[in-house]
């Protein structure tokens, strides 16, 4: 259990409810949008850790590096280079995850599994980025068991890339409110849970 961390996804959640979660012991929050996160981090400060769990445009790289401890959705070299340049200016080594689109859904970001190794090797050459693992977002299913093959595939890909690069790649960001238990069974170390903590976003 100690290897699994709960990322409370606080998109659209007001500061009062986030503070209630902090008071209850939650110390890690995930945000999807730079502007919303900026206001919350300014209001709450940094007694907690902040992760960017949504997709990111390259022109927002500088602010993302300034705000977040971990960026979950690096899926292309252009974005990685922008983050590296931003981290260099801030004198920081930025932790990132490579986002993999396991299902090939056109509506979701992520590198194709077959191309993940090449992207990882390119990103590891950037001196101000540190790839600490992989992230995926499988299709939504009413039955969480249906998501299990996607979680298994990400873990298998991580194990393959470990052998290819020698990197530890300790983090697997996978699983959300409806399927996080299955994701944990398959090796998730970061589960991104919003609705099950804060309720429906309407």
Secondary structure as GFF3:
##gff-version 3
##sequence-region A 1 202
A	DSSP	beta_strand	5	9	.	.	.	ID=ss1
A	DSSP	alpha_helix	15	23	.	.	.	ID=ss2
A	DSSP	beta_strand	28	31	.	.	.	ID=ss3
A	DSSP	alpha_helix	34	44	.	.	.	ID=ss4
A	DSSP	beta_strand	49	52	.	.	.	ID=ss5
A	DSSP	three_ten_helix	58	60	.	.	.	ID=ss6
A	DSSP	alpha_helix	61	67	.	.	.	ID=ss7
A	DSSP	beta_strand	70	74	.	.	.	ID=ss8
A	DSSP	alpha_helix	77	90	.	.	.	ID=ss9
A	DSSP	beta_strand	94	100	.	.	.	ID=ss10
A	DSSP	alpha_helix	113	123	.	.	.	ID=ss11
A	DSSP	beta_strand	129	136	.	.	.	ID=ss12
A	DSSP	three_ten_helix	144	147	.	.	.	ID=ss13
A	DSSP	alpha_helix	148	165	.	.	.	ID=ss14
A	DSSP	beta_strand	171	173	.	.	.	ID=ss15
A	DSSP	alpha_helix	180	185	.	.	.	ID=ss16
A	DSSP	beta_strand	190	193	.	.	.	ID=ss17
A	DSSP	alpha_helix	195	198	.	.	.	ID=ss18
###
